[in-house]
Amino acid sequence: MTATSPDTVGARSSQDPLALLARLVEIGDGLLPAEVLDPARDLIERAGQRRLIAPGIQVVALLGATGSGKSSLFNAVCGADLAPTAVTRPTTTQPLAALPAQPSAETVAGAARLLDWLEVDQRVQLPETPSWGPAAVGVGRSTVLLDLPDIDSDTRHHRVVAERLASLVDVLVWVLDPEKYADAVIHHDFIAPMAEHAAVAVVALNQVDRLGRDERQQAVRDLTRLLAQEGLADIDVVEVSARTGEGVQELRVRIRQVAESDDVTARRLAADARTLAARARDSLRQQASYAQAVTGDGGREALEEVARRGAGTERVAKAVEASMRLEAARRVGWLPLRWLVRLRVDPLRRLHLGDAAARRPQAAGEEAPVARTSAPAMGAAESSALRAAAHAYVVGRSRDLHPEAQDRAVERCGTGVEELADRLDAAVARTDLEQGKLPRWWTLANVLQVLLALVALVGGGWLVVLHVMSHVLLLTVDPPRWGIVPWPTLLLVGGLAVGLVLSWVGTLLARVGASRRGARVRRRLNRAVAQVVGATLVEPLEEELARLEEVSALLERLR
């Protein structure tokens, strides 16, 4: 015997419609409507129960409209008058089960458990010798035949019973008659919705003895055409007459072929799974009508742009530039006027962003508590714009979601926008603004400014000494000269002038550096804002959309 590899078992499991349906239920909560998910959950539970109760026994049900001769055909197939028949309608008020003749003890026990599960109380056993008809009666040694109430009965209870059992049995035998074979109720409410069950269905046109040859051929052609339109093109119509016995043996053989085929119960359950998948696909297709205005590919960028404005990233970036220019004036500016610069307030300090140490992680993987910045809170206009952009983005991206899921995404968006302001402020506070990082040339420029100031101070002091000696002590002292310019004057004027020029050059270079730093900080802030928007609004929605994509893939595989 050839062993089955684990990969083969896994491949079979991945193709099992019920396994796919179970996965669909697992991830489809909130994405698919309750009218799809609830029957799917019921089917999975029912499948587990059905496989355990009586795996070797099949149940075949005759379904038909009032006057189709269903009970008479039931008796003909059984070869005995087991179901009551009469001119008055309806004659079948409760389902009747016919157990096979000479069943084994295992079959009897299994059939009893199965019929209890189906809630079929009326049970008869086929006679070992039929009272009339061919000797080979019934539909198999392990097959139970059910006669159900009329599917179009005016009595609501009868129809409910028929519908319930039609959803549980293994093989469906549709019994139609020449007068009502094209009835819209039968086809629209029963046959068409179960088109996926063609492999476990048989169609019998009863009472053909009432038709002439041409009428019979026309009725069969017309019925075959209707079935093909409803997705049952591969089903051949069995012409039968319960009154004359014509076609009854052929019907028995057809039912046996279907009922005793390889794992008919699994095929029936798989057909149920495919039917639910088709219903879910139709539901997803109809969701497009619920979508509102779509923002297109620029929706997220527009949202991030509004969030950047609300977070004041441009204001912070400009404050970084102004702070660096102010610090440059304090360190490379003209020394005689630096005291004026110290009177100005650092714009980053005003925004409570000046202390870089407070924003640095305390340890690897652990962030220090971040204080709220003093940047102005979002105004009504900014908050409204952010809410509108977030709503437009969520609606645009969620247009393929089920309406309930879309409403939940929009509701979550509203909650996310409420949290967004504080998260954006915290992200700005954590961003590295490069405070405390001074260009190296500032130190050299500062040293030069000090030296030039000392030179000017020496020159000025020298001139004061000369002035005192000349006017107080009345001593005439001729200072050394560079050309015609006295050195004290040269030192004073030169130190001040060169310091002023160097200050102007240094300030110009600092402005260039400040602009570059502002650009770097602006990019960091924009990335921080994008991360916050992504974590707060985008990623949760994308997870929903990823689930929807998997749901669609599962539906395709089920179909």
Secondary structure, DSSP 8 states (H G I E B T S, - for coil): -----HHHHHHHHHH-HHHHHHHHHHHHBTTB-HHHHHHHHHHHHHHHHHHHH-TT-EEEEEEE-TTS-HHHHHHHHHTS--S---SSS----S-EEEE-SS--HHHHHHHHHHHHHHT--EEEE--SS-SSS-SS-SS-TTEEEEE---TT-SSHHHHHHHHHHHTT-SEEEEEE-TTTTT-HHHIIIIIGGGGGGGGGEEEEE--GGGS-HHHHHHHHHHHHHHHHHTT-TT--EEE--TTT-TTHHHHHHHHHHHHTSTTHHHHHHHHHHHHHHHHHHHHHHHGGGG------TTHHHHHHHHHHHHHTHHHHHHHHHHHHHHHHHHHHS-GGGHHHHTTS--HHHHTT---GGGGS-SBTTB--------S----HHHHHHHHHHHHHHHHHHTTTS-HHHHHHHHHHHHHHHHHHHHHHHHHHHHS---TT---HHHHHHHHHHHHHHHHHHHHHHHHHHHHHHHHTS-------EETTEEHHHHHHHHHHHHHHHHHHHHHHHHHHHHHHHHHHHHHHHHHHHHHHHIIIIIHHHHHHHHHHHHHHHHHHHH-
